[in-house]
Amino acid sequence: MDICCTRLSAALGAQVSFAGQAPYGQTSSSFWSVQEATLAPACVVRPTAAQHVAAVVSIALSSSSGEGCRLAVKGQGHAPAAGFANIDGGVTVDMAGLNRVAVNHDASVASVAAGASWLDVYRYLEPFGVAVAGGRNGLVGVGGLTVGGGISHLSPRVGWACDNVVNFELVLASGRLTNANETDQPDLYRALKGGANNLGIVTRFDLATFPQGNLSAMTTANDIQERAGVFDAFSAIANATVFDIYASLVTGLLYNSTSQRWLISSSAVYTRPVLEPAVFARLAAVPSIAQSFGLTSLAALADEAPNPQMYWFFATATFAPCTEVMGDIFDALNTTLYAFDPAGGVVWNIAFEPLPSIMLARAGKRGGNILGLGPTDGNAFVVLLSAFWSRPSSTAAVTQAARRALAEIESRGRARNLLKRFRYLNYAGPFQDPISSYGADNVEFLRHVGEKYDPTGFFQSHVPGGFKIPQRV
């Protein structure tokens, strides 16, 4: 038995499990992607308290000569790339048992353990009449989304999810449990907001709440022939001089290689109880196959059905809003993907999401973040290129096709001078370098903070998954 797992088992008992045991299997089955689920850690640790996480790091550090003392940290397992939250032959720390949610005396701050899902949080906060900026799909984990930035339905009002953290409780590379906030270790506090898993293992997020009641949701599905009207409506919203801070919009292109059929759909959420808000009137007027309106709660909206475990691919790019560039993106995708039909088929989902400058203006509050975007960068929109398939034999071909498609849409955006440098970490593919897209000053700041709080580079060498801090050349 691996020395690290042996020592962890002696210290933490039943919190450590091995292949063939039920907890180990539960962790494997909870990953969203097959790529992650098929990795085989030497053991799985499922801590139930922050002190247990500290013990894991301390033991891994003192046993660091052993190959098995490499760690992976898993929340709800949403990231699809192999090795981001699981590890072959190492130790997977499954944080899902750390899922407690609480509020302070006036419900102005929610304390959320790092393994919770956003649905856990929304359901807990709803009776208090407050919410926090978090994931749109409630099954996504609090930890990964927040340290990667975090786009929310509420982001135009309050900024990135990470901008609303008032305190991080985390375990450093030394095994010490500490806090980082505006007054205590403020450099670490800032670096954690976009710094991913490079600086420690966050065990609790203290999040600023705000009043939130019911909201309205509109979904539309349009024939692909109506794409120009949908793109025009999306661009008008995304590039508004005065962005409506209650508006949240995701427009998606869906393509099934088996049926060779494109569909375009939109999820338009207004975070006030206004059934048909004016901001979405142009989108609602586009001829549709199906359309629905309704009032709901944030928790009910986020309560999505689990996705089946499949092979997944993510990649991302960011553009300035423009109807024509959205048309270019569709043409590039159609040209690249239409005739591509691997064994077992593949489903493509290309999502467009506004990144308004008013949201970026919130980045300066609470000590700032390191994402490298501010209001002077202007309005933008993020593209998430994702693929889903079922046969492992198709993985290489799908990945190659996806990368070709991404290169082509970036080329089209570059030709119009509308491609932006920023790559959103939570949507990035493993071949991309989102941290470098934060800008040289932020990367250097992140290096400096890493050297200060992790002088031996433990989280660079012994937590190999995810996006690491770019090294100096």
C-alpha positions in Angstrom: 0.0 0.0 0.0 1.3 3.5 -0.9 3.1 5.1 2.0 1.0 8.3 1.8 -2.3 6.4 1.8 -1.0 4.2 4.7 -0.2 7.3 6.8 -3.5 9.0 5.9 -5.5 5.9 6.8 -3.7 5.6 10.1 -4.5 9.3 10.9 -8.0 9.7 9.4 -9.5 6.2 9.6 -12.7 5.7 7.7 -12.3 9.0 5.9 -9.7 7.2 3.6 -11.0 4.6 1.2 -9.5 2.3 -1.4 -10.6 0.7 -4.7 -13.4 -1.7 -4.1 -14.8 0.2 -1.1 -18.1 2.1 -1.4 -16.8 5.6 -0.6 -14.1 5.3 -3.3 -16.7 4.2 -5.8 -19.0 7.0 -4.8 -16.3 9.6 -5.5 -15.5 8.0 -8.9 -19.1 8.0 -10.0 -19.7 11.6 -9.0 -17.4 13.1 -11.6 -19.2 14.8 -14.5 -16.8 13.5 -17.2 -15.7 9.9 -18.0 -12.2 11.3 -18.4 -12.0 12.2 -14.7 -14.0 9.1 -13.5 -11.7 6.6 -15.1 -8.6 7.8 -13.3 -7.6 5.5 -10.4 -6.2 7.2 -7.3 -4.3 5.1 -4.8 -6.8 6.2 -2.2 -9.6 8.8 -1.7 -9.9 11.0 1.3 -13.3 12.4 2.2 -12.7 15.0 4.9 -15.6 16.3 7.0 -13.7 19.1 8.8 -11.1 21.7 7.8 -8.7 20.2 10.3 -8.8 16.9 8.3 -7.8 18.8 5.1 -4.9 20.3 7.1 -3.9 16.8 8.2 -3.9 15.6 4.6 -1.6 18.4 3.5 0.8 17.9 6.4 1.0 14.1 5.8 1.5 14.6 2.1 4.2 17.2 2.7 6.1 15.0 5.2 5.8 12.0 2.8 6.6 14.0 -0.3 9.3 11.7 -1.5 6.6 9.2 -2.4 4.9 9.4 -5.7 1.5 8.7 -4.1 1.7 12.0 -2.2 0.6 13.9 -5.2 -2.9 15.2 -4.6 -6.0 16.2 -6.5 -8.8 18.3 -5.0 -12.4 17.6 -6.0 -15.5 19.6 -5.2 -18.5 18.6 -7.2 -16.3 17.3 -10.1 -17.6 19.6 -12.9 -14.3 20.3 -14.7 -14.1 17.8 -17.5 -10.4 17.5 -18.2 -8.6 14.4 -16.9 -6.5 15.1 -13.9 -8.0 18.5 -12.9 -9.9 17.0 -9.9 -8.7 13.3 -9.9 -5.4 11.6 -10.1 -3.9 8.3 -11.2 -1.9 6.7 -8.4 -2.1 9.6 -6.0 -4.6 10.9 -3.4 -7.9 12.4 -4.4 -9.3 14.7 -1.7 -13.0 14.7 -2.2 -14.4 17.8 -0.5 -18.1 16.9 -0.9 -18.4 16.0 2.8 -17.5 19.6 3.7 -20.9 21.0 2.7 -22.2 23.0 5.6 -23.9 26.4 5.0 -24.6 28.9 7.7 -25.3 32.7 8.0 -24.2 35.3 10.5 -26.6 37.1 12.9 -28.2 39.4 10.2 -27.7 37.0 7.2 -25.4 39.5 5.5 -22.6 36.8 5.2 -23.1 33.2 4.3 -20.3 30.8 5.4 -20.1 28.0 2.9 -17.9 24.9 3.2 -15.9 24.4 0.0 -17.5 21.0 -0.9 -21.1 22.4 -1.1 -23.0 22.7 -4.3 -24.6 26.0 -5.3 -28.0 24.4 -5.0 -27.2 23.6 -1.3 -26.4 27.3 -0.8 -29.5 28.7 -2.6 -31.9 26.4 -0.8 -30.4 27.3 2.5 -30.5 31.0 1.9 -34.0 31.2 0.3 -35.9 31.4 3.6 -33.7 34.4 4.7 -34.7 36.3 1.5 -31.0 36.6 0.4 -28.7 35.1 -2.2 -25.1 35.1 -3.2 -23.5 35.2 -6.6 -22.9 31.6 -7.6 -23.3 29.0 -10.3 -26.2 29.0 -12.7 -26.4 25.2 -12.6 -27.0 24.4 -9.0 -25.1 21.1 -9.2 -21.8 22.9 -9.8 -19.5 23.1 -6.8 -18.8 26.3 -4.8 -15.1 25.8 -4.6 -14.0 25.4 -8.2 -16.3 28.0 -9.6 -15.3 30.7 -7.1 -11.5 30.4 -7.2 -11.7 30.4 -11.0 -13.7 33.7 -11.1 -17.3 32.6 -11.3 -20.0 33.9 -13.7 -23.5 34.2 -12.1 -27.0 35.3 -13.0 -26.3 38.0 -10.4 -22.9 39.1 -11.8 -24.0 42.3 -13.6 -25.2 43.5 -10.2 -22.4 42.3 -7.9 -19.5 41.1 -10.1 -17.7 37.8 -10.3 -18.5 35.2 -7.6 -15.0 35.7 -6.3 -15.6 39.5 -5.9 -18.1 38.6 -3.2 -15.9 36.6 -1.0 -15.2 38.5 2.2 -13.0 35.8 3.7 -11.3 32.5 2.6 -10.5 29.8 5.2 -7.8 27.7 3.7 -5.0 25.2 4.3 -1.5 26.4 3.2 1.3 24.2 1.8 2.7 24.1 5.4 -0.5 22.4 6.6 -1.5 25.5 8.5 -5.2 26.4 8.6 -5.5 30.2 8.1 -7.8 33.0 6.9 -7.3 35.5 4.1 -9.4 38.7 3.8 -9.0 42.4 3.3 -7.1 42.9 6.6 -5.5 39.5 7.2 -3.1 38.4 4.5 -4.7 40.7 1.8 -2.2 39.7 -0.9 -3.3 36.1 -0.5 -6.9 37.1 -0.4 -6.6 38.9 -3.8 -4.6 36.1 -5.4 -7.2 33.5 -4.5 -9.7 35.4 -6.6 -8.8 33.8 -9.9 -5.8 31.8 -8.6 -7.5 28.4 -8.8 -5.7 25.6 -6.8 -2.3 27.2 -6.8 -2.1 28.7 -3.3 -3.8 26.3 -0.9 -7.0 24.3 -0.4 -9.9 26.5 0.5 -12.1 24.9 3.1 -14.7 27.7 3.6 -15.9 30.7 1.7 -17.5 33.6 3.6 -19.7 35.2 0.9 -21.5 38.6 1.0 -25.3 38.2 0.6 -27.8 40.6 -0.8 -31.6 40.7 -0.9 -33.1 38.4 -3.5 -36.7 37.3 -4.1 -38.3 35.6 -7.1 -36.9 36.2 -10.6 -38.3 35.7 -14.1 -37.0 33.2 -16.6 -37.6 33.0 -20.4 -36.4 30.2 -22.6 -36.6 30.2 -26.3 -35.7 27.7 -29.1 -35.3 29.0 -32.6 -34.7 27.4 -36.0 -31.2 28.0 -37.1 -32.5 30.1 -40.0 -33.4 32.7 -37.4 -29.9 33.0 -36.1 -29.3 36.5 -37.5 -32.2 37.9 -35.5 -31.1 36.1 -32.3 -27.5 37.3 -32.8 -28.7 40.8 -33.3 -30.8 40.7 -30.1 -27.9 39.1 -28.1 -25.4 41.8 -29.3 -27.8 44.6 -28.5 -28.1 43.4 -24.9 -24.4 42.5 -24.5 -23.1 45.8 -26.0 -25.7 48.2 -24.4 -24.2 51.5 -23.3 -26.2 51.2 -20.1 -26.4 47.4 -19.4 -29.4 46.3 -17.4 -27.9 44.9 -14.3 -30.8 42.5 -13.7 -30.3 40.8 -17.1 -28.6 37.5 -17.5 -28.4 35.8 -20.8 -27.0 32.6 -22.3 -27.5 31.9 -26.0 -26.4 28.5 -27.3 -25.9 26.8 -30.6 -26.6 23.0 -30.4 -25.5 20.6 -33.1 -25.9 16.8 -33.2 -23.6 15.1 -35.7 -25.9 12.2 -36.2 -28.9 14.2 -37.2 -26.8 17.0 -38.7 -29.2 19.5 -37.3 -28.4 22.9 -35.7 -30.7 24.5 -33.1 -30.3 27.9 -31.4 -31.7 28.5 -27.9 -31.5 31.1 -25.2 -32.0 31.2 -21.5 -32.9 34.8 -20.4 -33.1 35.4 -16.7 -34.2 38.7 -15.1 -33.3 38.8 -11.4 -36.4 40.7 -10.4 -40.0 39.4 -10.6 -40.8 41.1 -13.9 -42.5 38.6 -16.1 -41.6 40.1 -19.6 -38.8 42.6 -19.0 -38.2 45.1 -21.8 -34.5 44.2 -22.1 -35.5 40.8 -23.6 -38.3 42.0 -25.9 -36.2 42.0 -29.1 -35.1 38.4 -28.4 -38.7 37.3 -27.6 -39.9 38.8 -30.9 -37.7 36.5 -33.0 -39.9 33.7 -34.5 -39.4 30.7 -32.3 -40.1 27.0 -32.2 -40.9 27.1 -28.5 -40.9 29.8 -25.9 -41.8 30.0 -22.2 -42.0 32.6 -19.5 -42.4 32.3 -15.8 -41.5 33.5 -12.3 -39.4 31.2 -10.1 -36.9 31.3 -7.3 -33.1 31.1 -7.7 -33.0 27.7 -6.1 -35.7 26.3 -8.4 -34.1 27.7 -11.5 -30.7 26.2 -10.5 -32.2 22.8 -9.7 -31.2 21.1 -13.0 -31.2 17.4 -13.7 -27.9 15.7 -13.4 -26.0 15.2 -16.6 -25.1 11.6 -17.6 -21.5 10.8 -17.3 -20.0 11.2 -20.7 -16.8 12.3 -22.4 -16.6 16.0 -22.3 -14.5 18.8 -23.9 -14.3 22.4 -22.9 -12.5 25.4 -24.5 -13.1 29.1 -24.5 -12.5 32.5 -26.1 -13.7 36.0 -25.5 -14.8 38.6 -28.1 -16.2 42.1 -28.3 -19.9 42.0 -28.9 -20.9 42.2 -32.6 -23.7 40.6 -34.6 -21.3 40.0 -37.5 -18.7 38.2 -35.4 -21.4 35.9 -34.0 -22.3 35.1 -37.6 -18.7 34.5 -38.4 -18.4 32.1 -35.4 -21.4 30.1 -36.7 -20.0 29.9 -40.2 -16.7 28.7 -38.9 -18.3 26.1 -36.7 -20.6 24.9 -39.5 -17.7 24.7 -41.9 -15.5 22.8 -39.4 -18.1 20.5 -37.8 -21.0 19.9 -40.2 -19.4 16.9 -42.0 -17.7 15.5 -38.9 -19.5 12.5 -37.5 -17.3 10.2 -35.4 -18.4 6.7 -34.3 -21.2 7.0 -31.9 -21.8 10.7 -32.8 -21.0 13.9 -30.9 -23.1 16.7 -29.6 -21.7 20.2 -29.7 -23.0 23.0 -27.5 -21.5 26.5 -28.1 -22.7 29.0 -25.5 -22.4 32.8 -25.7 -22.5 34.8 -22.5 -22.3 38.6 -22.0 -19.4 40.0 -20.0 -20.6 43.6 -19.5 -18.2 46.3 -18.4 -20.5 47.1 -15.5 -19.9 43.6 -14.1 -16.1 44.2 -14.5 -16.4 47.4 -12.6 -17.1 45.4 -9.5 -13.6 43.9 -9.7 -12.1 46.6 -7.6 -14.1 46.0 -4.5 -13.0 44.0 -1.5 -9.3 44.1 -2.4 -9.7 43.4 -6.1 -9.0 40.2 -8.0 -6.4 39.0 -10.4 -8.5 38.3 -13.5 -7.1 41.3 -15.2 -10.4 42.8 -16.4 -11.9 46.2 -15.6 -14.5 48.6 -16.9 -12.1 50.2 -19.4 -11.9 46.8 -21.2 -15.5 47.5 -22.4 -18.3 45.0 -23.0 -17.4 41.5 -24.1 -18.9 38.1 -24.4 -17.5 34.7 -23.5 -17.8 31.7 -25.8 -17.8 28.2 -24.2 -17.2 25.5 -26.9 -18.2 22.1 -25.5 -18.6 18.6 -26.9 -20.2 15.5 -25.5 -19.6 12.0 -26.8 -19.9 8.4 -25.5 -17.2 6.3 -27.2 -13.6 6.4 -26.1 -12.5 5.5 -29.6 -13.8 8.9 -30.8 -11.9 11.0 -28.2 -8.8 11.9 -30.3 -10.9 12.8 -33.3 -13.4 15.0 -31.3 -10.6 16.8 -29.6 -8.8 17.5 -32.9 -12.1 18.7 -34.4 -12.8 20.9 -31.4 -9.4 22.5 -31.5 -9.7 23.2 -35.2 -13.1 24.8 -34.7 -11.7 27.0 -31.8 -8.7 28.1 -33.9 -11.1 29.0 -36.8 -13.4 31.1 -34.6 -10.5 32.9 -33.0 -9.1 33.6 -36.5 -12.4 35.1 -37.5 -12.5 37.3 -34.4 -8.9 38.3 -34.9 -9.6 39.4 -38.5 -12.3 41.8 -37.2 -10.0 42.9 -34.3 -12.7 41.7 -31.9 -10.8 38.8 -30.3 -9.9 39.6 -26.7 -6.9 38.2 -24.7 -9.0 37.0 -21.7 -9.8 33.3 -21.4 -12.2 32.4 -18.6 -10.4 29.7 -16.5 -13.6 27.7 -15.6 -14.3 27.2 -19.3 -10.7 26.7 -20.6 -9.4 23.6 -22.2 -6.3 21.8 -20.7 -4.2 23.1 -23.7 -5.1 26.7 -23.0 -3.4 29.1 -20.6 -6.0 31.2 -18.9 -3.8 32.5 -16.1 -1.4 34.1 -18.6 -4.5 35.9 -20.1 -4.8 37.8 -16.8 -1.9 40.0 -17.9 1.8 40.1 -17.1 1.4 42.2 -13.9 -1.2 39.8 -12.4 0.8 36.8 -13.3 3.9 38.2 -11.6 1.8 39.1 -8.6 0.5 35.5 -8.4 4.1 34.2 -8.6 5.1 36.5 -5.8 2.2 35.4 -3.6 2.9 31.8 -4.4 6.6 32.1 -3.5 5.6 33.8 -0.2 2.9 31.3 1.0 4.2 28.2 -0.8 8.0 28.6 -0.9 8.7 24.9 -1.8 6.2 25.0 -4.6 4.1 22.2 -3.1 0.9 23.2 -4.9 2.8 23.4 -8.2 4.6 20.0 -8.0 2.3 17.9 -5.7 -1.1 19.1 -6.9 -0.4 18.7 -10.7 -4.0 19.1 -11.9 -5.6 22.3 -13.1 -4.0 25.4 -14.5 -0.6 26.1 -12.8 1.1 29.5 -12.3 3.2 30.1 -15.5 6.9 29.8 -14.7 9.4 32.6 -15.3 11.6 32.2 -18.4 
